[in-house]
Amino acid sequence: MASKDDIFIATDTGSCEIPGDPVPFVFTRGQTKVRANHPALKQVGWYFELLDHSVGVVDYDAPKSRS
């Protein structure tokens, strides 16, 4: 099981619908990096793989809760 701080990188190029977001989320193979709690992983997680922790740069974090 991935921790919320794990980073995943796209293994393919594509897009997906994120519930509540009017704009499709677009990801690019070998470039787009997201944290484990990003909603795209629930939608199309098979297009991402765990990235080595030493890289440590993320493109898209999950939205912060406003509460």
Helices and strands as residue ranges (DSSP letters): E 7-10, E 14-16, E 25-27, E 33-35, H 39-44, G 45-47, E 48-50
